[in-house]
Amino acid sequence: MKINHEINRLLNFALQNGLIEAEDVVYSANLLLDLLKLEEFVPERIEEETADVSPILSEILSYAAAHNIIEDTTAQKDLFDTRIMNCAMMRPSDVISRFKKCYSESPQAATQFFYKLSIASNYIRRARIKKNIIWKTGTQYGDLDITINLSKPEKDPRDIIKAKTMKQQTYPKCLLCRENEGFAGNISHPARQTHRLIPLDLSGHQWFLQYSPYTYYNEHCIVLNKEHIPMKIARSTFVNLLDFVSKFPHYFIGSNADLPIVGGSILSHDHYQGGCYDFAMAKASVEKYYTISKFPQVAVGRVKWPMSTIRLSGESKNDLVELSTVILEKWKKYSDASVDILAYTNNIPHNTITPIARKKNDKYEMDLVLRNNRTTKDYPLGIFHPHKEVYHIKKENIGLIEVMGLAVLPARLKNELAKLKMALLEGKNDISNDKAIEKHAPWYKEIKAKYSNINENDINGILNDEVGKVFLQVLLYAGVYKRDEKGMAAFDQFISTI
């Protein structure tokens, strides 16, 4: 009787949240009975309002594990709860029809519908995302967003063993491929039965809009190419970005760079990321304007930002596309050895751009962040990459999200910061003999010397601020032109070549 009640609760939830219509209830119930190997079902009147399906799924998963329908591991539960939700969710064509209907009201209405659907269906696992630790750190460049990423669960050893025995997967080719929609998944590939895509036409080519399952900010969306082709920053990139913000003026959109080290985690599939959020970078002011004679209608400025950013603003999309293309082509070939910028070594290209587009005050804006991925013996992971002094906080690539001012920090920091907190409160002078946190020893000494009296009331604020300041240093390291007199003069010198 308990599983009967939970099925009724799930159907009630699906109705309340617009995943199904009343005419779909019997159909959805029968799909669930088949999935859970049940032969009987009694409809119940459920007097419950809930916006979170996680507690209901938890009960159904417990039943499935207890009755040997699934193995009791995190991966198996994730695969199965996605199958469960797909039994009580509208088909892709219905989602597209609803999206188009909402879009006829406004772009905001369309994305709001789609985002709420993605949360209600548990495609966006909000219960896990809520585990992330987030705060803001004030700096001279604005309030940086800091996130310790706890939303991805640790893998069960049993699942790891299974994954090793699986043959290499060739379909879908990657996590961003259009073919993920409805894919059942396996131990090494997440289930995607609840995944839905909205087709988009960007400059005459087919793309798709989806939301990120692990949202780092409000309405964190992904726009992916129908074709599985590598990332490439080119004129077409600028056309597509500005076309997108024309269709969705309440969203920003940007692209990771197209080279290793300075690019994102998936360079094999052309895609962009966007959403409805104002990052510190978007709020940053222009500290110096330039005049580009061939583009008199475009405001061109150097942004007051840790990473080297040129901001273009104007009413004409075409002007911004053309000037962005000129800057990209100039930058790809530009070298200035005095500040360690070399466009090529042994015919290997190093210069590229991370572009971000938005609409502001009825004008188009394009931020062009200059990137260089050159490595040396002293900097094997990249000259313009986090340096060793900050590895204890952040060692990974600086992609689009970090570029805009949101740190995505590793889960290990939760426990490490807790231990650092205790050490500071106990007044320890040295932590280098503690293997769990010895990597933080130099930083720990700096904090201890900086604050004469650390107590329970201010310790959390102190550690949060100091982590945020380390992330600021990460961004400064990633900037190709340093924020000093020499660096800014070199930046101006590049602008003069345009």
C-alpha positions as MATLAB code, in Angstrom:
seq = 'MKINHEINRLLNFALQNGLIEAEDVVYSANLLLDLLKLEEFVPERIEEETADVSPILSEILSYAAAHNIIEDTTAQKDLFDTRIMNCAMMRPSDVISRFKKCYSESPQAATQFFYKLSIASNYIRRARIKKNIIWKTGTQYGDLDITINLSKPEKDPRDIIKAKTMKQQTYPKCLLCRENEGFAGNISHPARQTHRLIPLDLSGHQWFLQYSPYTYYNEHCIVLNKEHIPMKIARSTFVNLLDFVSKFPHYFIGSNADLPIVGGSILSHDHYQGGCYDFAMAKASVEKYYTISKFPQVAVGRVKWPMSTIRLSGESKNDLVELSTVILEKWKKYSDASVDILAYTNNIPHNTITPIARKKNDKYEMDLVLRNNRTTKDYPLGIFHPHKEVYHIKKENIGLIEVMGLAVLPARLKNELAKLKMALLEGKNDISNDKAIEKHAPWYKEIKAKYSNINENDINGILNDEVGKVFLQVLLYAGVYKRDEKGMAAFDQFISTI';
ca = [
       0.000    0.000    0.000;
       2.887    2.381    0.663;
       4.235    2.161   -2.894;
       0.672    2.652   -4.186;
       0.497    5.869   -2.144;
       3.879    7.095   -3.447;
       2.811    6.525   -7.054;
      -0.299    8.594   -6.387;
       1.848   11.305   -4.807;
       4.094   11.348   -7.882;
       1.127   11.618  -10.261;
      -0.272   14.446   -8.153;
       3.102   16.212   -8.251;
       3.291   15.819  -12.048;
      -0.171   17.316  -12.455;
       0.536   20.231  -10.107;
       3.776   21.111  -11.875;
       2.535   20.818  -15.437;
       4.542   17.729  -16.357;
       1.371   15.932  -17.494;
      -2.289   16.745  -18.101;
      -5.275   15.084  -16.423;
      -5.774   12.949  -19.550;
      -2.282   11.474  -19.056;
      -2.759   10.160  -15.489;
      -3.901    6.615  -16.300;
      -1.235    6.262  -18.996;
       1.511    7.484  -16.624;
       0.262    5.237  -13.815;
       0.478    2.166  -16.056;
       4.012    3.048  -17.139;
       5.016    3.272  -13.470;
       3.355   -0.067  -12.645;
       5.327   -1.742  -15.409;
       8.577   -0.123  -14.303;
       8.068   -1.165  -10.667;
       6.768   -4.648  -11.578;
       3.397   -4.069   -9.894;
       0.135   -5.713  -10.904;
      -2.380   -3.544   -9.058;
      -3.041    0.130   -8.550;
      -5.651    2.020   -6.565;
      -6.102    5.753   -7.349;
      -6.061    7.988   -4.268;
      -7.058   11.590   -3.712;
      -3.871   13.368   -2.657;
      -4.253   16.602   -0.697;
      -0.649   17.747   -0.972;
       1.185   20.640   -2.546;
       4.901   20.285   -3.102;
       7.484   21.866   -5.357;
      10.166   19.230   -4.720;
       9.837   15.691   -6.041;
      12.978   14.398   -4.267;
      11.209   13.003   -1.134;
       8.732   11.077   -3.304;
      11.500    9.664   -5.500;
      13.476    8.672   -2.418;
      10.576    6.506   -1.200;
      10.087    4.872   -4.592;
      13.825    4.196   -4.924;
      13.870    2.575   -1.489;
      11.051    0.282   -2.616;
      12.890   -0.597   -5.861;
      16.113   -1.406   -3.993;
      14.309   -3.452   -1.307;
      12.555   -5.514   -3.989;
      15.757   -6.090   -6.009;
      14.549   -4.069   -8.974;
      17.755   -2.033   -8.791;
      21.061   -2.252   -6.975;
      21.326    0.156   -4.031;
      24.046    2.436   -5.419;
      23.954    6.149   -6.260;
      24.511    5.568   -9.972;
      21.795    2.922  -10.234;
      19.360    5.145   -8.336;
      20.148    8.079  -10.631;
      19.501    5.940  -13.699;
      16.264    4.594  -12.254;
      14.760    7.800  -10.859;
      15.164    9.357  -14.309;
      13.170    6.454  -15.780;
      10.547    7.029  -13.103;
      10.175   10.731  -13.928;
       9.982   10.042  -17.653;
       6.793    8.042  -16.952;
       5.163   11.241  -15.712;
       6.488   13.818  -18.158;
       5.388   15.321  -21.466;
       6.994   14.264  -24.740;
       9.587   16.456  -26.518;
       7.104   17.679  -29.148;
       4.703   18.805  -26.405;
       7.501   20.720  -24.660;
       8.425   22.462  -27.901;
       4.772   23.384  -28.577;
       4.376   24.835  -25.085;
       7.642   26.737  -25.403;
       6.535   28.292  -28.701;
       3.173   29.236  -27.238;
       4.851   30.895  -24.245;
       7.358   32.635  -26.545;
       4.444   34.261  -28.381;
       3.702   35.970  -25.047;
       7.348   36.869  -24.360;
      10.829   35.312  -24.430;
      10.852   35.492  -20.609;
       7.629   33.461  -20.396;
       9.139   30.780  -22.648;
      12.371   30.353  -20.727;
      10.554   30.505  -17.399;
       8.278   27.636  -18.494;
      11.209   25.557  -19.741;
      13.350   26.174  -16.672;
      10.547   25.281  -14.255;
       9.862   22.123  -16.257;
      13.539   21.120  -16.074;
      13.482   21.521  -12.282;
      10.132   19.788  -11.751;
      11.215   16.783  -13.828;
      14.338   16.456  -11.653;
      16.520   16.877  -14.753;
      18.008   19.747  -12.763;
      18.652   18.035   -9.430;
      17.915   21.018   -7.255;
      18.188   19.021   -4.004;
      21.825   18.320   -4.818;
      22.578   21.794   -6.092;
      21.353   23.194   -2.774;
      24.270   21.379   -1.128;
      26.720   23.723   -2.882;
      28.342   26.256   -0.571;
      28.054   29.748   -2.066;
      28.972   33.277   -1.043;
      30.200   36.571   -2.462;
      33.520   38.302   -1.859;
      33.794   42.049   -2.366;
      36.810   43.222   -4.377;
      37.907   46.327   -6.258;
      36.441   44.645   -9.364;
      33.037   43.976   -7.835;
      31.482   41.120   -5.872;
      32.924   37.796   -7.026;
      30.702   34.700   -6.747;
      32.308   31.769   -4.940;
      30.919   28.216   -5.149;
      32.249   25.032   -3.564;
      30.768   22.404   -5.848;
      29.124   19.613   -3.832;
      26.350   18.718   -6.300;
      28.088   15.787   -7.990;
      27.902   12.658   -5.767;
      30.910   10.442   -5.156;
      30.938    7.225   -7.158;
      30.222    3.914   -5.442;
      33.099    1.384   -5.775;
      30.633   -1.133   -7.253;
      29.743    1.330  -10.006;
      33.411    2.064  -10.685;
      34.080   -1.644  -11.204;
      31.137   -1.933  -13.606;
      32.262    1.112  -15.562;
      35.691   -0.457  -16.128;
      34.153   -3.561  -17.700;
      31.937   -1.616  -20.127;
      32.934   -1.284  -23.751;
      33.719    2.227  -24.982;
      30.579    4.183  -25.814;
      30.160    5.719  -29.262;
      26.504    6.807  -29.010;
      25.849    9.544  -28.098;
      29.292   10.804  -29.028;
      29.425   13.172  -26.038;
      27.283   14.629  -23.249;
      26.282   17.576  -25.441;
      25.079   15.697  -28.500;
      21.499   16.160  -29.604;
      21.094   12.355  -29.374;
      21.148   12.533  -25.558;
      17.442   13.426  -25.520;
      15.709   10.340  -24.103;
      18.916    8.283  -23.810;
      18.655    5.680  -21.024;
      22.221    6.163  -19.812;
      24.553    3.710  -18.124;
      27.185    3.608  -15.381;
      29.488    5.980  -17.284;
      26.834    8.154  -18.982;
      23.991    9.880  -17.097;
      20.378    8.987  -17.886;
      18.663   11.538  -20.093;
      15.047   10.332  -20.437;
      13.843   13.614  -18.902;
      16.165   15.695  -21.080;
      14.345   18.077  -23.417;
      15.690   20.325  -26.168;
      14.281   23.433  -27.820;
      15.325   23.819  -31.491;
      16.762   27.215  -32.385;
      17.708   28.801  -35.677;
      20.895   30.831  -35.254;
      22.014   32.564  -38.438;
      20.457   29.868  -40.622;
      21.841   26.849  -38.760;
      20.126   24.497  -36.321;
      21.064   24.670  -32.662;
      19.307   23.512  -29.503;
      18.596   25.140  -26.155;
      18.781   23.123  -22.946;
      19.546   23.771  -19.287;
      22.610   22.561  -17.455;
      21.777   19.698  -15.045;
      24.241   21.284  -12.588;
      23.167   24.915  -12.639;
      25.795   27.279  -11.221;
      23.594   30.363  -11.545;
      20.021   31.331  -12.411;
      18.703   29.667  -15.581;
      22.144   28.332  -16.540;
      21.523   27.227  -20.120;
      23.521   25.533  -22.843;
      23.109   26.176  -26.565;
      24.524   23.306  -28.585;
      25.229   22.751  -32.249;
      23.141   20.040  -33.924;
      26.374   18.653  -35.342;
      29.128   17.085  -33.247;
      31.882   19.438  -34.399;
      34.762   20.969  -32.383;
      34.609   24.359  -30.680;
      35.793   27.143  -32.962;
      35.872   30.877  -32.290;
      35.237   32.629  -35.613;
      33.058   35.291  -37.216;
      30.115   32.868  -37.087;
      30.491   32.709  -33.295;
      29.839   36.438  -32.948;
      26.907   36.223  -35.370;
      25.356   33.370  -33.369;
      25.837   35.035  -29.978;
      24.219   38.270  -31.076;
      21.435   36.398  -32.858;
      20.713   34.555  -29.615;
      20.470   37.701  -27.454;
      18.199   39.226  -30.100;
      15.829   36.291  -29.534;
      16.345   36.224  -25.746;
      17.296   39.770  -24.704;
      16.961   38.927  -20.988;
      19.780   36.363  -21.280;
      23.523   36.708  -21.750;
      25.427   34.120  -23.786;
      29.115   33.351  -24.146;
      31.537   30.802  -25.485;
      34.481   29.076  -23.966;
      37.711   29.602  -25.865;
      38.579   26.990  -28.472;
      42.084   26.025  -27.299;
      43.196   23.615  -24.559;
      44.072   25.078  -21.130;
      42.085   28.281  -21.728;
      39.031   26.471  -23.106;
      36.229   24.626  -21.349;
      35.960   20.971  -20.378;
      34.253   19.863  -23.617;
      36.042   21.207  -26.699;
      34.827   18.390  -28.970;
      31.291   19.771  -29.373;
      30.543   23.349  -30.394;
      28.367   24.977  -27.724;
      27.694   28.152  -25.758;
      26.538   28.886  -22.211;
      24.109   31.551  -21.093;
      21.422   32.410  -18.603;
      19.600   35.071  -16.651;
      22.280   36.346  -14.293;
      24.390   39.488  -13.917;
      27.970   38.488  -13.184;
      30.478   40.897  -11.673;
      32.083   41.160  -15.104;
      28.842   42.420  -16.679;
      28.608   45.092  -13.981;
      32.253   46.139  -14.334;
      32.843   49.597  -15.777;
      34.900   50.671  -18.772;
      38.037   52.371  -17.497;
      39.344   53.631  -20.839;
      37.709   54.252  -24.222;
      39.340   53.991  -27.646;
      38.376   55.268  -31.084;
      38.370   52.821  -33.996;
      37.998   55.033  -37.061;
      36.328   52.427  -39.296;
      33.652   51.777  -36.653;
      32.602   55.217  -35.384;
      29.239   53.947  -34.121;
      30.806   51.339  -31.820;
      31.951   52.290  -28.316;
      35.205   50.444  -27.649;
      36.609   50.239  -24.143;
      38.967   48.455  -21.790;
      37.005   46.900  -18.942;
      38.151   47.290  -15.351;
      38.457   43.551  -14.833;
      41.240   41.155  -13.717;
      41.274   39.449  -17.123;
      42.116   41.472  -20.236;
      38.745   42.421  -21.710;
      37.660   44.663  -24.577;
      34.014   45.759  -24.503;
      32.159   46.716  -27.681;
      28.788   48.421  -27.504;
      26.459   49.632  -30.241;
      23.053   49.414  -31.894;
      24.256   47.581  -34.999;
      24.768   43.829  -34.685;
      26.687   43.835  -37.952;
      29.158   46.475  -36.720;
      29.861   44.445  -33.571;
      30.305   41.241  -35.596;
      32.728   42.876  -38.016;
      34.805   44.630  -35.353;
      34.887   41.500  -33.157;
      36.161   39.560  -36.176;
      38.870   42.158  -36.843;
      40.017   42.003  -33.208;
      40.000   38.179  -33.205;
      42.077   37.947  -36.381;
      44.539   40.583  -35.115;
      44.868   38.867  -31.746;
      45.416   35.383  -33.208;
      48.578   36.676  -34.929;
      49.742   39.136  -32.260;
      52.929   38.718  -30.218;
      54.577   40.868  -27.586;
      57.520   39.063  -26.018;
      57.968   41.848  -23.458;
      54.834   40.559  -21.683;
      55.282   36.851  -22.583;
      52.644   36.860  -25.327;
      53.618   34.746  -28.337;
      51.008   33.920  -30.962;
      52.816   30.766  -32.110;
      55.565   28.392  -31.058;
      56.561   25.743  -33.620;
      53.480   26.661  -35.671;
      51.193   25.862  -32.728;
      48.641   28.675  -32.154;
      48.288   30.149  -28.656;
      46.002   33.175  -28.954;
      42.211   33.065  -28.918;
      39.228   34.859  -27.373;
      36.459   34.110  -24.868;
      33.457   36.167  -26.106;
      30.334   37.097  -24.092;
      27.286   38.857  -25.577;
      24.328   40.605  -23.941;
      21.801   43.394  -24.530;
      21.899   46.430  -22.291;
      19.808   49.607  -22.609;
      18.666   48.631  -26.132;
      22.260   48.238  -27.285;
      24.283   45.122  -28.021;
      27.346   44.455  -25.916;
      30.211   42.119  -26.714;
      32.990   41.425  -24.214;
      36.107   39.959  -25.819;
      38.451   38.372  -23.266;
      41.956   37.907  -24.667;
      43.407   34.445  -23.954;
      46.785   32.748  -24.469;
      47.529   29.096  -23.648;
      51.324   29.018  -23.990;
      53.267   26.836  -21.559;
      56.895   26.949  -20.428;
      59.172   24.861  -18.241;
      58.358   27.151  -15.306;
      54.622   27.113  -16.101;
      53.842   23.669  -17.568;
      50.089   24.125  -17.101;
      50.069   27.562  -18.710;
      51.646   30.981  -18.212;
      48.195   32.604  -18.053;
      46.719   29.939  -15.800;
      46.534   29.569  -12.001;
      50.085   29.477  -10.636;
      51.391   27.067   -7.996;
      50.757   29.512   -5.154;
      46.985   29.134   -5.646;
      46.764   25.416   -6.480;
      45.643   24.736   -2.925;
      42.377   26.512   -3.814;
      42.062   26.296   -7.604;
      44.193   24.394  -10.124;
      41.715   23.696  -12.928;
      41.246   25.568  -16.216;
      39.663   29.014  -16.139;
      36.659   28.641  -18.399;
      33.800   30.928  -19.331;
      32.025   30.867  -15.959;
      35.181   31.704  -14.007;
      36.135   34.375  -16.558;
      32.888   36.193  -15.729;
      33.605   36.107  -11.989;
      32.109   32.880  -10.603;
      34.533   30.467   -8.960;
      33.683   26.771   -9.219;
      35.888   25.278   -6.507;
      36.501   21.585   -5.705;
      34.416   19.743   -3.094;
      37.532   18.906   -1.036;
      37.549   22.501    0.229;
      34.497   21.918    2.416;
      36.393   19.626    4.802;
      39.719   21.408    4.377;
      38.253   24.793    5.304;
      36.559   23.213    8.326;
      39.939   21.922    9.522;
      41.586   25.284    8.847;
      38.847   26.958   10.856;
      39.545   24.721   13.867;
      43.298   25.269   13.571;
      42.862   29.051   13.516;
      40.486   29.020   16.486;
      42.915   26.817   18.440;
      45.729   29.228   17.629;
      47.995   26.697   15.923;
      51.122   28.299   14.478;
      51.839   25.632   11.869;
      49.719   23.063   10.014;
      52.404   21.600    7.760;
      52.395   18.316    9.702;
      48.698   17.702    8.948;
      48.512   15.826    5.651;
      44.884   16.794    5.058;
      45.626   20.525    4.964;
      49.404   20.843    4.616;
      48.925   22.256    1.107;
      47.393   25.355    2.745;
      50.317   25.935    5.150;
      51.813   29.092    3.558;
      48.333   30.608    3.098;
      47.440   29.693    6.669;
      50.455   31.592    7.991;
      49.488   34.655    5.943;
      45.962   34.614    7.378;
      47.246   34.130   10.928;
      49.627   37.071   10.575;
      46.959   39.260    9.006;
      44.332   38.878   11.752;
      45.400   39.434   15.343;
      42.208   38.201   16.980;
      40.194   35.440   15.296;
      37.062   34.193   17.059;
      33.918   32.140   16.377;
      31.966   35.216   15.311;
      34.236   36.257   12.461;
      36.102   33.088   11.426;
      33.656   32.114    8.660;
      33.669   35.596    7.166;
      37.460   35.748    7.296;
      37.954   32.402    5.545;
      35.316   33.184    2.906;
      36.938   36.537    2.124;
      40.402   35.022    1.935;
      39.226   32.264   -0.435;
      37.585   34.935   -2.584;
      40.826   36.903   -2.676;
      42.697   33.800   -3.828;
      40.169   33.409   -6.643;
      40.783   37.046   -7.586;
      44.496   36.227   -7.803;
      43.608   33.247  -10.028;
      41.860   35.612  -12.439;
      44.774   38.046  -12.344;
      47.162   35.218  -13.250;
      44.872   34.282  -16.162;
      44.885   37.842  -17.509;
      47.284   38.180  -20.434;
      47.963   41.846  -19.632;
      48.766   42.438  -15.981;
      47.046   45.194  -14.044;
      50.158   47.356  -13.727;
      51.643   50.215  -15.728;
      53.629   47.940  -18.024;
      50.712   45.615  -18.652;
      48.204   48.360  -19.392;
      50.663   50.073  -21.758;
      51.085   46.763  -23.602;
      47.287   46.390  -23.752;
      47.006   49.858  -25.307;
      49.729   48.919  -27.784;
      47.649   45.964  -29.005;
      44.559   48.161  -29.327;
      46.564   50.593  -31.470;
      47.130   47.817  -34.068;
      43.374   47.635  -34.614;
];
